[in-house]
Amino acid sequence: MTATTFRIGGDLSVRRLGFGAMRLPTGPGPARETSLQVARRAVELGVTLIDTAHMYGWGANEELLAEALHPYADGLLIATKVGIVRSDGPEGWQHDARPDALRGQVEDALRRLRVERIELLQLHRIDPRTPLAEQLGALRELQAEGKVGRIGLSEVTVDELARAREIVDVVSVQNRYSLFDREHEPVLAACEAAGIAFLPWRPVAAGAPTSELDAVASELGATPAQVSLAWLLDRSPVILPIPGTGRIGHLEENVAAADLELTPAQRDRLDALDRLPGQAQAG
């Protein structure tokens, strides 16, 4: 049977199927009230890992989670990410992992999340304009001060992960990965070898060719999205999917995927599916 929990960094136990908060609307009005309900329902359903970031609403997502969930239930991990700031460019954001910028974002996250320590802080992107040792050195200093518990990375290569591990203890990696998007398979293998948590974002690929996936879903009495999540949980014991949604019904469907068990034959059929070309690069 597939393990349902994982110890991040060897000591922080979470249920492997988490929740990504990026899609929760944060503006005023009925949509925000629904977001609060979705976040609370996730915890009611047993989710113990919730992923957010400074980039998601430029702090508004962190504030939303605090409004919904503070004081936090025992064992609930709110992980956040820093290293990206708003810009006037076409993408609306840019890298900024200079030590002072990282410290400022961490201080803001502590205030917004209403905590004294961020148990899992991930560098959202490595800043190509700042030496890696300075970026991770700043996070290591915050860790030594007790403001950060554990350090993770996002969207990294195998080489970047190896270089980072020479500077800090990396306990998690958050890269894009799904049944139809396996570009970061080498990074997953490196994480598995080192016992590092691998948090795939965009874990259910949209617009994928689904004939075989639909067939397996029909056999299991499940949805294709549920089978996609079950495949991830079965794929490696270090994978912690963080599917996101703004709807309670969809959330409940996602969480139920943790109870699906693939047969070896079904797993082989899904393993054989080709990777989708041209997956988007933002998240």
Accessible surface in RSA format (square Angstrom, percent):
REM  Atomic radii and reference values for relative SASA: ProtOr
REM  Chains: A
REM  Algorithm: Lee & Richards
REM  Probe-radius: 1.40
REM  Slices: 20
REM RES _ NUM      All-atoms   Total-Side   Main-Chain    Non-polar    All polar
REM                ABS   REL    ABS   REL    ABS   REL    ABS   REL    ABS   REL
RES MET A   1   209.11 108.3 126.50  83.7  82.61 196.7  97.76  83.1 111.35 147.5
RES THR A   2    36.66  26.1  23.48  23.8  13.18  31.4  23.32  31.3  13.33  20.2
RES ALA A   3    58.49  53.8  42.31  65.3  16.18  36.8  52.46  73.9   6.04  16.0
RES THR A   4    75.55  53.7  65.49  66.4  10.05  24.0  47.11  63.3  28.43  43.0
RES THR A   5    71.17  50.6  61.73  62.6   9.44  22.5  30.10  40.4  41.07  62.1
RES PHE A   6    30.24  15.1  25.35  15.7   4.89  12.7  30.24  18.3   0.00   0.0
RES ARG A   7   140.94  59.2 132.77  67.7   8.18  19.5  38.41  52.5 102.53  62.1
RES ILE A   8     0.00   0.0   0.00   0.0   0.00   0.0   0.00   0.0   0.00   0.0
RES GLY A   9    40.70  50.2   0.00   N/A  40.70  50.2  12.91  35.4  27.79  62.2
RES GLY A  10    58.28  71.9   0.00   N/A  58.28  71.9  33.30  91.4  24.98  55.9
RES ASP A  11    87.13  61.0  67.16  66.8  19.98  47.2  36.41  85.7  50.72  50.6
RES LEU A  12    35.86  20.0  35.53  25.4   0.33   0.8  35.86  25.2   0.00   0.0
RES SER A  13    51.31  43.4  34.92  46.6  16.39  37.7  18.63  39.7  32.67  45.8
RES VAL A  14     2.90   1.9   0.58   0.5   2.32   5.6   2.90   2.5   0.00   0.0
RES ARG A  15    76.19  32.0  75.15  38.3   1.04   2.5  26.17  35.8  50.02  30.3
RES ARG A  16     2.71   1.1   2.57   1.3   0.13   0.3   1.57   2.1   1.14   0.7
RES LEU A  17     9.88   5.5   4.85   3.5   5.02  12.6   4.85   3.4   5.02  13.5
RES GLY A  18     2.88   3.5   0.00   N/A   2.88   3.5   0.00   0.0   2.88   6.4
RES PHE A  19     1.14   0.6   1.14   0.7   0.00   0.0   1.14   0.7   0.00   0.0
RES GLY A  20     6.46   8.0   0.00   N/A   6.46   8.0   6.10  16.7   0.37   0.8
RES ALA A  21     0.05   0.0   0.00   0.0   0.05   0.1   0.00   0.0   0.05   0.1
RES MET A  22    91.02  47.1  75.56  50.0  15.47  36.8  63.64  54.1  27.38  36.3
RES ARG A  23   138.86  58.3 118.29  60.3  20.57  49.0  39.40  53.8  99.47  60.3
RES LEU A  24     5.47   3.0   0.02   0.0   5.45  13.7   0.02   0.0   5.45  14.7
RES PRO A  25    60.88  44.4  49.26  44.9  11.61  42.2  60.88  50.3   0.00   0.0
RES THR A  26    34.41  24.5  22.81  23.1  11.60  27.7   3.56   4.8  30.85  46.6
RES GLY A  27    37.37  46.1   0.00   N/A  37.37  46.1  31.30  85.9   6.07  13.6
RES PRO A  28   132.85  96.8 109.28  99.6  23.57  85.7 111.33  91.9  21.52 133.7
RES GLY A  29    36.08  44.5   0.00   N/A  36.08  44.5  26.04  71.5  10.03  22.5
RES PRO A  30   117.13  85.4 110.61 100.8   6.52  23.7 115.57  95.4   1.56   9.7
RES ALA A  31    51.70  47.5  41.95  64.7   9.75  22.2  49.10  69.1   2.60   6.9
RES ARG A  32    48.93  20.5  48.93  24.9   0.00   0.0  16.46  22.5  32.47  19.7
RES GLU A  33    92.29  53.0  92.07  69.7   0.22   0.5  37.52  72.6  54.78  44.7
RES THR A  34    55.70  39.6  55.69  56.5   0.01   0.0  29.61  39.8  26.09  39.4
RES SER A  35     0.54   0.5   0.00   0.0   0.54   1.3   0.46   1.0   0.09   0.1
RES LEU A  36     5.33   3.0   5.33   3.8   0.00   0.0   5.33   3.7   0.00   0.0
RES GLN A  37    91.53  51.2  87.60  64.0   3.93   9.4  25.69  54.7  65.84  49.9
RES VAL A  38     0.00   0.0   0.00   0.0   0.00   0.0   0.00   0.0   0.00   0.0
RES ALA A  39     0.00   0.0   0.00   0.0   0.00   0.0   0.00   0.0   0.00   0.0
RES ARG A  40    97.41  40.9  94.97  48.4   2.45   5.8  39.06  53.4  58.35  35.4
RES ARG A  41    73.73  31.0  72.91  37.2   0.82   2.0  14.43  19.7  59.31  35.9
RES ALA A  42     0.00   0.0   0.00   0.0   0.00   0.0   0.00   0.0   0.00   0.0
RES VAL A  43    38.10  25.1  28.95  26.2   9.15  22.1  28.95  25.2   9.15  24.8
RES GLU A  44   122.73  70.5  85.47  64.7  37.26  88.7  41.28  79.8  81.44  66.5
RES LEU A  45    44.30  24.7  28.93  20.7  15.38  38.7  33.61  23.6  10.69  28.8
RES GLY A  46    23.47  28.9   0.00   N/A  23.47  28.9  23.15  63.5   0.32   0.7
RES VAL A  47     3.57   2.4   1.63   1.5   1.94   4.7   2.25   2.0   1.33   3.6
RES THR A  48    33.13  23.6  33.13  33.6   0.00   0.0  33.11  44.5   0.02   0.0
RES LEU A  49     0.00   0.0   0.00   0.0   0.00   0.0   0.00   0.0   0.00   0.0
RES ILE A  50     0.00   0.0   0.00   0.0   0.00   0.0   0.00   0.0   0.00   0.0
RES ASP A  51     2.96   2.1   2.96   2.9   0.00   0.0   0.00   0.0   2.96   3.0
RES THR A  52     0.00   0.0   0.00   0.0   0.00   0.0   0.00   0.0   0.00   0.0
RES ALA A  53     0.00   0.0   0.00   0.0   0.00   0.0   0.00   0.0   0.00   0.0
RES HIS A  54    20.87  11.4  20.87  14.5   0.00   0.0  13.12  13.5   7.75   9.0
RES MET A  55    40.01  20.7  32.13  21.3   7.88  18.8  30.28  25.7   9.73  12.9
RES TYR A  56    20.12   9.4  13.63   7.8   6.49  16.9  13.71  10.3   6.41   7.9
RES GLY A  57    44.32  54.7   0.00   N/A  44.32  54.7  23.11  63.4  21.21  47.5
RES TRP A  58    49.53  19.9  37.13  18.0  12.40  29.1  20.20  10.8  29.32  47.6
RES GLY A  59     0.45   0.6   0.00   N/A   0.45   0.6   0.45   1.2   0.00   0.0
RES ALA A  60    28.04  25.8  25.24  38.9   2.80   6.4  26.09  36.7   1.95   5.2
RES ASN A  61     1.78   1.2   1.78   1.7   0.00   0.0   0.27   0.6   1.52   1.5
RES GLU A  62     0.35   0.2   0.35   0.3   0.00   0.0   0.00   0.0   0.35   0.3
RES GLU A  63    76.04  43.7  73.12  55.3   2.91   6.9  21.58  41.7  54.46  44.5
RES LEU A  64     0.00   0.0   0.00   0.0   0.00   0.0   0.00   0.0   0.00   0.0
RES LEU A  65     0.00   0.0   0.00   0.0   0.00   0.0   0.00   0.0   0.00   0.0
RES ALA A  66     0.33   0.3   0.30   0.5   0.03   0.1   0.30   0.4   0.03   0.1
RES GLU A  67    73.54  42.2  60.01  45.4  13.54  32.2  24.16  46.7  49.39  40.3
RES ALA A  68    10.22   9.4   0.00   0.0  10.22  23.3   0.00   0.0  10.22  27.1
RES LEU A  69    19.40  10.8   8.59   6.1  10.81  27.2  12.89   9.1   6.51  17.5
RES HIS A  70    70.61  38.6  50.47  35.1  20.14  51.5  31.13  32.1  39.47  45.9
RES PRO A  71   116.35  84.8 102.20  93.2  14.15  51.4 102.49  84.6  13.86  86.1
RES TYR A  72    46.21  21.6  22.83  13.0  23.38  60.8  22.84  17.2  23.37  28.8
RES ALA A  73    53.11  48.8  35.84  55.3  17.27  39.3  46.85  66.0   6.27  16.6
RES ASP A  74   151.10 105.8 119.74 119.2  31.37  74.2  43.53 102.4 107.57 107.3
RES GLY A  75    56.36  69.5   0.00   N/A  56.36  69.5  40.11 110.1  16.25  36.4
RES LEU A  76    24.27  13.5   3.25   2.3  21.03  52.9   3.70   2.6  20.58  55.4
RES LEU A  77     7.34   4.1   4.97   3.6   2.37   6.0   7.34   5.2   0.00   0.0
RES ILE A  78    17.49  10.0   8.71   6.5   8.78  21.2   8.71   6.3   8.78  23.8
RES ALA A  79     0.00   0.0   0.00   0.0   0.00   0.0   0.00   0.0   0.00   0.0
RES THR A  80     0.00   0.0   0.00   0.0   0.00   0.0   0.00   0.0   0.00   0.0
RES LYS A  81     0.96   0.5   0.96   0.6   0.00   0.0   0.96   0.9   0.00   0.0
RES VAL A  82     0.63   0.4   0.02   0.0   0.61   1.5   0.63   0.6   0.00   0.0
RES GLY A  83     0.00   0.0   0.00   N/A   0.00   0.0   0.00   0.0   0.00   0.0
RES ILE A  84     2.35   1.3   1.70   1.3   0.65   1.6   1.70   1.2   0.65   1.8
RES VAL A  85    32.11  21.1  32.04  29.0   0.08   0.2  32.11  27.9   0.00   0.0
RES ARG A  86   157.04  65.9 137.30  70.0  19.73  47.0  51.95  71.0 105.09  63.7
RES SER A  87    26.61  22.5   9.87  13.2  16.74  38.6  16.82  35.8   9.79  13.7
RES ASP A  88   158.33 110.9 119.64 119.1  38.69  91.5  43.78 103.0 114.55 114.2
RES GLY A  89    35.65  44.0   0.00   N/A  35.65  44.0  23.85  65.4  11.80  26.4
RES PRO A  90   151.02 110.1 104.23  95.0  46.80 170.1 118.47  97.8  32.55 202.3
RES GLU A  91   124.41  71.4  96.55  73.0  27.86  66.3  39.11  75.6  85.30  69.6
RES GLY A  92    27.29  33.7   0.00   N/A  27.29  33.7  24.76  68.0   2.52   5.6
RES TRP A  93    42.26  17.0  34.46  16.7   7.79  18.3  28.25  15.1  14.00  22.7
RES GLN A  94    77.78  43.5  74.23  54.3   3.55   8.4  18.17  38.7  59.61  45.2
RES HIS A  95    48.59  26.6  47.80  33.2   0.79   2.0  27.21  28.0  21.38  24.9
RES ASP A  96    12.94   9.1  12.94  12.9   0.00   0.0   1.43   3.4  11.51  11.5
RES ALA A  97     0.00   0.0   0.00   0.0   0.00   0.0   0.00   0.0   0.00   0.0
RES ARG A  98   139.66  58.6 139.66  71.2   0.00   0.0  50.05  68.4  89.61  54.3
RES PRO A  99    49.69  36.2  47.53  43.3   2.15   7.8  48.33  39.9   1.36   8.4
RES ASP A 100   125.53  87.9 114.72 114.2  10.81  25.6  37.63  88.6  87.89  87.7
RES ALA A 101    21.24  19.5   7.31  11.3  13.93  31.7  18.98  26.7   2.26   6.0
RES LEU A 102     0.00   0.0   0.00   0.0   0.00   0.0   0.00   0.0   0.00   0.0
RES ARG A 103    74.38  31.2  74.38  37.9   0.00   0.0  39.78  54.4  34.61  21.0
RES GLY A 104    32.98  40.7   0.00   N/A  32.98  40.7  32.18  88.3   0.81   1.8
RES GLN A 105    10.93   6.1   9.55   7.0   1.38   3.3   9.34  19.9   1.59   1.2
RES VAL A 106     0.00   0.0   0.00   0.0   0.00   0.0   0.00   0.0   0.00   0.0
RES GLU A 107    64.82  37.2  59.85  45.3   4.97  11.8  32.55  63.0  32.26  26.3
RES ASP A 108    46.84  32.8  46.74  46.5   0.10   0.2   0.24   0.6  46.60  46.5
RES ALA A 109     0.51   0.5   0.51   0.8   0.00   0.0   0.51   0.7   0.00   0.0
RES LEU A 110    16.63   9.3  14.76  10.6   1.87   4.7  15.09  10.6   1.55   4.2
RES ARG A 111   145.42  61.1 126.12  64.3  19.29  45.9  81.14 110.9  64.28  39.0
RES ARG A 112    38.63  16.2  32.03  16.3   6.60  15.7   4.26   5.8  34.37  20.8
RES LEU A 113     2.41   1.3   2.41   1.7   0.00   0.0   2.41   1.7   0.00   0.0
RES ARG A 114   125.34  52.6 103.09  52.5  22.25  53.0  42.57  58.2  82.77  50.2
RES VAL A 115    44.94  29.6  28.41  25.7  16.53  39.8  36.05  31.3   8.88  24.1
RES GLU A 116   161.02  92.4 143.58 108.6  17.44  41.5  61.88 119.7  99.14  80.9
RES ARG A 117    97.52  40.9  88.56  45.1   8.96  21.3  29.65  40.5  67.86  41.1
RES ILE A 118     2.51   1.4   0.18   0.1   2.33   5.6   2.51   1.8   0.00   0.0
RES GLU A 119    57.60  33.1  55.69  42.1   1.91   4.5  28.95  56.0  28.64  23.4
RES LEU A 120     0.00   0.0   0.00   0.0   0.00   0.0   0.00   0.0   0.00   0.0
RES LEU A 121     0.00   0.0   0.00   0.0   0.00   0.0   0.00   0.0   0.00   0.0
RES GLN A 122     0.00   0.0   0.00   0.0   0.00   0.0   0.00   0.0   0.00   0.0
RES LEU A 123     0.74   0.4   0.11   0.1   0.62   1.6   0.11   0.1   0.62   1.7
RES HIS A 124     1.57   0.9   1.57   1.1   0.00   0.0   0.05   0.0   1.52   1.8
RES ARG A 125    24.51  10.3  24.51  12.5   0.00   0.0  12.37  16.9  12.14   7.4
RES ILE A 126    28.32  16.1  18.33  13.7   9.99  24.1  18.33  13.2   9.99  27.1
RES ASP A 127     2.13   1.5   1.22   1.2   0.91   2.2   0.00   0.0   2.13   2.1
RES PRO A 128   105.48  76.9  64.20  58.5  41.29 150.1  74.36  61.4  31.13 193.5
RES ARG A 129   161.58  67.8 124.62  63.5  36.96  88.0  79.18 108.2  82.40  49.9
RES THR A 130    11.57   8.2   5.47   5.5   6.10  14.5   4.16   5.6   7.40  11.2
RES PRO A 131    77.10  56.2  64.99  59.2  12.11  44.0  76.22  62.9   0.89   5.5
RES LEU A 132    19.66  10.9  11.84   8.5   7.82  19.7  11.84   8.3   7.82  21.0
RES ALA A 133    60.48  55.6  53.04  81.9   7.44  16.9  53.35  75.1   7.13  18.9
RES GLU A 134    86.41  49.6  78.40  59.3   8.01  19.1  33.34  64.5  53.08  43.3
RES GLN A 135     0.17   0.1   0.17   0.1   0.00   0.0   0.00   0.0   0.17   0.1
RES LEU A 136     0.00   0.0   0.00   0.0   0.00   0.0   0.00   0.0   0.00   0.0
RES GLY A 137     8.58  10.6   0.00   N/A   8.58  10.6   8.50  23.3   0.08   0.2
RES ALA A 138     8.52   7.8   4.02   6.2   4.50  10.2   6.49   9.1   2.03   5.4
RES LEU A 139     0.00   0.0   0.00   0.0   0.00   0.0   0.00   0.0   0.00   0.0
RES ARG A 140   114.59  48.1 114.11  58.2   0.48   1.1  41.43  56.6  73.16  44.3
RES GLU A 141   102.20  58.7  98.48  74.5   3.72   8.9  32.43  62.7  69.77  57.0
RES LEU A 142     0.36   0.2   0.36   0.3   0.00   0.0   0.36   0.3   0.00   0.0
RES GLN A 143    58.57  32.8  49.42  36.1   9.15  21.8  17.11  36.4  41.47  31.4
RES ALA A 144    92.18  84.8  48.66  75.1  43.52  99.0  61.17  86.1  31.01  82.1
RES GLU A 145    90.98  52.2  55.65  42.1  35.33  84.1  42.84  82.9  48.14  39.3
RES GLY A 146    30.37  37.4   0.00   N/A  30.37  37.4  22.87  62.8   7.50  16.8
RES LYS A 147    57.50  28.1  57.50  35.3   0.00   0.0  34.77  31.3  22.73  24.2
RES VAL A 148     0.30   0.2   0.00   0.0   0.30   0.7   0.00   0.0   0.30   0.8
RES GLY A 149    10.07  12.4   0.00   N/A  10.07  12.4   0.13   0.3   9.94  22.3
RES ARG A 150    33.25  14.0  32.69  16.7   0.55   1.3  12.08  16.5  21.17  12.8
RES ILE A 151     0.33   0.2   0.22   0.2   0.12   0.3   0.22   0.2   0.12   0.3
RES GLY A 152     0.00   0.0   0.00   N/A   0.00   0.0   0.00   0.0   0.00   0.0
RES LEU A 153     0.27   0.2   0.27   0.2   0.00   0.0   0.27   0.2   0.00   0.0
RES SER A 154     1.38   1.2   1.05   1.4   0.33   0.8   0.00   0.0   1.38   1.9
RES GLU A 155    36.03  20.7  18.68  14.1  17.35  41.3   8.80  17.0  27.24  22.2
RES VAL A 156     2.24   1.5   0.14   0.1   2.10   5.1   2.24   1.9   0.00   0.0
RES THR A 157    70.45  50.1  69.08  70.0   1.36   3.3  67.40  90.5   3.05   4.6
RES VAL A 158    63.26  41.6  59.87  54.2   3.39   8.2  59.87  52.0   3.39   9.2
RES ASP A 159    88.62  62.1  82.56  82.2   6.06  14.3  35.15  82.7  53.46  53.3
RES GLU A 160    41.49  23.8  41.49  31.4   0.00   0.0   4.09   7.9  37.40  30.5
RES LEU A 161     4.18   2.3   4.18   3.0   0.00   0.0   4.18   2.9   0.00   0.0
RES ALA A 162    51.29  47.2  43.50  67.1   7.78  17.7  48.55  68.4   2.74   7.3
RES ARG A 163   102.84  43.2 101.82  51.9   1.02   2.4  48.34  66.1  54.50  33.0
RES ALA A 164     0.00   0.0   0.00   0.0   0.00   0.0   0.00   0.0   0.00   0.0
RES ARG A 165   122.70  51.5 100.19  51.1  22.51  53.6  13.83  18.9 108.87  66.0
RES GLU A 166   149.27  85.7 108.85  82.4  40.42  96.2  45.06  87.2 104.21  85.1
RES ILE A 167    41.26  23.5  26.66  19.9  14.60  35.2  30.69  22.1  10.58  28.7
RES VAL A 168     9.87   6.5   0.00   0.0   9.87  23.8   9.19   8.0   0.68   1.8
RES ASP A 169   106.97  74.9  92.46  92.0  14.51  34.3  40.25  94.7  66.72  66.5
RES VAL A 170     3.94   2.6   0.00   0.0   3.94   9.5   0.00   0.0   3.94  10.7
RES VAL A 171     8.97   5.9   5.97   5.4   2.99   7.2   8.77   7.6   0.20   0.5
RES SER A 172     0.00   0.0   0.00   0.0   0.00   0.0   0.00   0.0   0.00   0.0
RES VAL A 173     0.00   0.0   0.00   0.0   0.00   0.0   0.00   0.0   0.00   0.0
RES GLN A 174     2.57   1.4   2.57   1.9   0.00   0.0   0.00   0.0   2.57   2.0
RES ASN A 175     0.00   0.0   0.00   0.0   0.00   0.0   0.00   0.0   0.00   0.0
RES ARG A 176     1.44   0.6   1.44   0.7   0.00   0.0   1.11   1.5   0.33   0.2
RES TYR A 177     0.07   0.0   0.00   0.0   0.07   0.2   0.02   0.0   0.05   0.1
RES SER A 178     1.33   1.1   1.33   1.8   0.00   0.0   0.75   1.6   0.58   0.8
RES LEU A 179     1.33   0.7   1.31   0.9   0.02   0.0   1.31   0.9   0.02   0.0
RES PHE A 180     5.10   2.6   5.10   3.2   0.00   0.0   5.10   3.1   0.00   0.0
RES ASP A 181     2.45   1.7   2.45   2.4   0.00   0.0   1.70   4.0   0.75   0.7
RES ARG A 182    43.65  18.3  36.56  18.6   7.09  16.9  16.52  22.6  27.13  16.4
RES GLU A 183    85.08  48.8  63.04  47.7  22.04  52.5  31.13  60.2  53.95  44.0
RES HIS A 184    22.17  12.1  21.60  15.0   0.57   1.5  16.16  16.7   6.01   7.0
RES GLU A 185    48.22  27.7  47.92  36.3   0.30   0.7  42.55  82.3   5.67   4.6
RES PRO A 186    79.02  57.6  69.50  63.4   9.52  34.6  76.22  62.9   2.79  17.4
RES VAL A 187     4.23   2.8   4.23   3.8   0.00   0.0   4.23   3.7   0.00   0.0
RES LEU A 188     1.09   0.6   1.09   0.8   0.00   0.0   1.09   0.8   0.00   0.0
RES ALA A 189    59.59  54.8  49.31  76.1  10.28  23.4  54.68  77.0   4.92  13.0
RES ALA A 190    29.00  26.7  17.26  26.6  11.75  26.7  25.61  36.1   3.39   9.0
RES CYS A 191     0.00   0.0   0.00   0.0   0.00   0.0   0.00   0.0   0.00   0.0
RES GLU A 192    78.02  44.8  64.55  48.8  13.47  32.1  18.43  35.6  59.59  48.7
RES ALA A 193    94.86  87.2  49.86  76.9  45.00 102.4  62.29  87.7  32.58  86.3
RES ALA A 194    39.58  36.4   4.42   6.8  35.16  80.0  16.14  22.7  23.43  62.1
RES GLY A 195    43.19  53.3   0.00   N/A  43.19  53.3  25.55  70.1  17.64  39.5
RES ILE A 196     5.51   3.1   4.68   3.5   0.83   2.0   5.51   4.0   0.00   0.0
RES ALA A 197     0.00   0.0   0.00   0.0   0.00   0.0   0.00   0.0   0.00   0.0
RES PHE A 198     0.00   0.0   0.00   0.0   0.00   0.0   0.00   0.0   0.00   0.0
RES LEU A 199     0.00   0.0   0.00   0.0   0.00   0.0   0.00   0.0   0.00   0.0
RES PRO A 200     0.00   0.0   0.00   0.0   0.00   0.0   0.00   0.0   0.00   0.0
RES TRP A 201    16.71   6.7  16.30   7.9   0.41   1.0  16.64   8.9   0.07   0.1
RES ARG A 202    76.56  32.1  62.04  31.6  14.51  34.6  26.02  35.6  50.54  30.6
RES PRO A 203     8.42   6.1   8.37   7.6   0.05   0.2   8.37   6.9   0.05   0.3
RES VAL A 204    48.17  31.7  38.10  34.5  10.07  24.3  38.25  33.2   9.92  26.9
RES ALA A 205    13.41  12.3   0.74   1.1  12.67  28.8   0.74   1.0  12.67  33.6
RES ALA A 206    90.36  83.1  67.17 103.7  23.19  52.8  75.29 106.0  15.08  39.9
RES GLY A 207    81.12 100.0   0.00   N/A  81.12 100.0  44.05 120.9  37.06  83.0
RES ALA A 208    12.63  11.6   1.37   2.1  11.26  25.6   1.48   2.1  11.16  29.6
RES PRO A 209    86.32  62.9  70.70  64.4  15.62  56.8  83.37  68.8   2.94  18.3
RES THR A 210    49.18  35.0  43.54  44.1   5.64  13.4  22.22  29.8  26.96  40.8
RES SER A 211    98.73  83.4  79.62 106.3  19.11  44.0  57.36 122.2  41.37  58.0
RES GLU A 212    56.63  32.5  54.06  40.9   2.57   6.1  11.05  21.4  45.58  37.2
RES LEU A 213     6.14   3.4   5.90   4.2   0.24   0.6   5.90   4.1   0.24   0.7
RES ASP A 214    63.14  44.2  58.29  58.0   4.85  11.5  26.11  61.5  37.03  36.9
RES ALA A 215    39.68  36.5  30.13  46.5   9.54  21.7  38.60  54.4   1.08   2.9
RES VAL A 216     0.00   0.0   0.00   0.0   0.00   0.0   0.00   0.0   0.00   0.0
RES ALA A 217     3.02   2.8   3.02   4.7   0.00   0.0   3.02   4.3   0.00   0.0
RES SER A 218    89.80  75.9  62.88  83.9  26.91  62.0  33.94  72.3  55.86  78.3
RES GLU A 219    99.32  57.0  59.55  45.1  39.78  94.7  45.94  88.9  53.39  43.6
RES LEU A 220    47.13  26.3  22.62  16.2  24.52  61.6  27.42  19.3  19.72  53.1
RES GLY A 221    74.93  92.4   0.00   N/A  74.93  92.4  39.05 107.2  35.89  80.4
RES ALA A 222    20.71  19.0   1.88   2.9  18.82  42.8   6.49   9.1  14.21  37.6
RES THR A 223    47.37  33.7  45.79  46.4   1.58   3.8  47.37  63.6   0.00   0.0
RES PRO A 224    50.03  36.5  49.87  45.5   0.16   0.6  50.03  41.3   0.00   0.0
RES ALA A 225    21.58  19.8  17.61  27.2   3.97   9.0  18.90  26.6   2.68   7.1
RES GLN A 226    22.00  12.3  22.00  16.1   0.00   0.0   0.05   0.1  21.96  16.7
RES VAL A 227     0.00   0.0   0.00   0.0   0.00   0.0   0.00   0.0   0.00   0.0
RES SER A 228     3.91   3.3   3.90   5.2   0.01   0.0   0.93   2.0   2.98   4.2
RES LEU A 229     0.00   0.0   0.00   0.0   0.00   0.0   0.00   0.0   0.00   0.0
RES ALA A 230     4.13   3.8   0.66   1.0   3.47   7.9   1.43   2.0   2.70   7.2
RES TRP A 231     0.88   0.4   0.88   0.4   0.00   0.0   0.58   0.3   0.30   0.5
RES LEU A 232     0.00   0.0   0.00   0.0   0.00   0.0   0.00   0.0   0.00   0.0
RES LEU A 233    13.59   7.6  11.81   8.4   1.79   4.5  11.81   8.3   1.79   4.8
RES ASP A 234    40.05  28.1  19.26  19.2  20.79  49.2   4.21   9.9  35.84  35.7
RES ARG A 235    81.53  34.2  65.18  33.2  16.36  38.9  12.66  17.3  68.87  41.7
RES SER A 236     0.99   0.8   0.00   0.0   0.99   2.3   0.99   2.1   0.00   0.0
RES PRO A 237    79.76  58.1  75.55  68.9   4.21  15.3  77.62  64.1   2.13  13.2
RES VAL A 238     6.83   4.5   6.83   6.2   0.00   0.0   6.83   5.9   0.00   0.0
RES ILE A 239     0.00   0.0   0.00   0.0   0.00   0.0   0.00   0.0   0.00   0.0
RES LEU A 240     0.00   0.0   0.00   0.0   0.00   0.0   0.00   0.0   0.00   0.0
RES PRO A 241     0.00   0.0   0.00   0.0   0.00   0.0   0.00   0.0   0.00   0.0
RES ILE A 242     8.30   4.7   3.24   2.4   5.07  12.2   3.24   2.3   5.07  13.7
RES PRO A 243     8.47   6.2   6.40   5.8   2.07   7.5   7.60   6.3   0.87   5.4
RES GLY A 244    14.85  18.3   0.00   N/A  14.85  18.3   4.37  12.0  10.48  23.5
RES THR A 245     3.78   2.7   2.99   3.0   0.79   1.9   0.90   1.2   2.88   4.4
RES GLY A 246    22.14  27.3   0.00   N/A  22.14  27.3   9.64  26.4  12.51  28.0
RES ARG A 247   151.47  63.6 149.66  76.3   1.81   4.3  67.63  92.4  83.84  50.8
RES ILE A 248    54.63  31.1  50.55  37.7   4.08   9.8  50.55  36.4   4.08  11.1
RES GLY A 249    46.11  56.9   0.00   N/A  46.11  56.9  32.04  87.9  14.07  31.5
RES HIS A 250    42.35  23.1  39.04  27.1   3.32   8.5  28.31  29.2  14.05  16.3
RES LEU A 251     3.01   1.7   3.01   2.2   0.00   0.0   3.01   2.1   0.00   0.0
RES GLU A 252    64.78  37.2  59.01  44.6   5.77  13.7  19.23  37.2  45.55  37.2
RES GLU A 253    53.12  30.5  46.25  35.0   6.87  16.4  15.59  30.2  37.53  30.6
RES ASN A 254     5.48   3.8   5.48   5.3   0.00   0.0   1.91   4.6   3.57   3.5
RES VAL A 255    19.24  12.7  17.54  15.9   1.70   4.1  17.54  15.2   1.70   4.6
RES ALA A 256    44.96  41.3  37.36  57.7   7.60  17.3  41.07  57.8   3.89  10.3
RES ALA A 257     0.24   0.2   0.00   0.0   0.24   0.6   0.00   0.0   0.24   0.6
RES ALA A 258    22.07  20.3   8.30  12.8  13.77  31.3   8.32  11.7  13.74  36.4
RES ASP A 259   119.81  83.9  93.29  92.9  26.52  62.7  34.89  82.1  84.92  84.7
RES LEU A 260    38.17  21.3  28.19  20.2   9.98  25.1  29.24  20.5   8.93  24.0
RES GLU A 261    77.25  44.3  64.67  48.9  12.58  29.9  45.16  87.3  32.09  26.2
RES LEU A 262    17.12   9.5   1.32   0.9  15.81  39.7   1.57   1.1  15.55  41.8
RES THR A 263    64.96  46.2  61.50  62.3   3.46   8.2  62.18  83.5   2.78   4.2
RES PRO A 264    87.89  64.1  87.89  80.1   0.00   0.0  87.89  72.6   0.00   0.0
RES ALA A 265    63.22  58.1  55.22  85.2   8.01  18.2  60.61  85.4   2.61   6.9
RES GLN A 266    12.90   7.2  12.90   9.4   0.00   0.0   3.02   6.4   9.88   7.5
RES ARG A 267    75.52  31.7  75.52  38.5   0.00   0.0  12.70  17.4  62.82  38.1
RES ASP A 268    87.05  61.0  80.63  80.3   6.42  15.2  27.15  63.9  59.90  59.7
RES ARG A 269    76.13  32.0  69.92  35.6   6.21  14.8  46.86  64.0  29.27  17.7
RES LEU A 270     0.00   0.0   0.00   0.0   0.00   0.0   0.00   0.0   0.00   0.0
RES ASP A 271    56.96  39.9  46.05  45.8  10.91  25.8  23.14  54.5  33.82  33.7
RES ALA A 272    78.15  71.9  48.11  74.2  30.04  68.3  60.08  84.6  18.08  47.9
RES LEU A 273    36.08  20.1  28.29  20.2   7.79  19.6  30.79  21.6   5.29  14.2
RES ASP A 274   119.07  83.4 106.99 106.5  12.07  28.5  34.48  81.2  84.58  84.4
RES ARG A 275    92.58  38.9  71.67  36.5  20.91  49.8  34.21  46.8  58.37  35.4
RES LEU A 276    23.00  12.8  22.25  15.9   0.75   1.9  23.00  16.2   0.00   0.0
RES PRO A 277   111.02  80.9  95.02  86.6  16.00  58.2  98.52  81.3  12.49  77.7
RES GLY A 278    76.80  94.7   0.00   N/A  76.80  94.7  41.51 113.9  35.28  79.0
RES GLN A 279    25.59  14.3  17.99  13.1   7.60  18.1   2.04   4.4  23.54  17.9
RES ALA A 280    59.73  54.9  44.75  69.1  14.98  34.1  55.30  77.9   4.43  11.7
RES GLN A 281   114.49  64.0  97.56  71.3  16.93  40.3  60.78 129.4  53.70  40.7
RES ALA A 282    53.93  49.6  51.85  80.0   2.08   4.7  53.04  74.7   0.89   2.3
RES GLY A 283    15.77  19.4   0.00   N/A  15.77  19.4  11.96  32.8   3.81   8.5
END  Absolute sums over single chains surface
CHAIN  1 A    11864.6       9064.6       2800.1       6399.4       5465.2
END  Absolute sums over all chains
TOTAL         11864.6       9064.6       2800.1       6399.4       5465.2
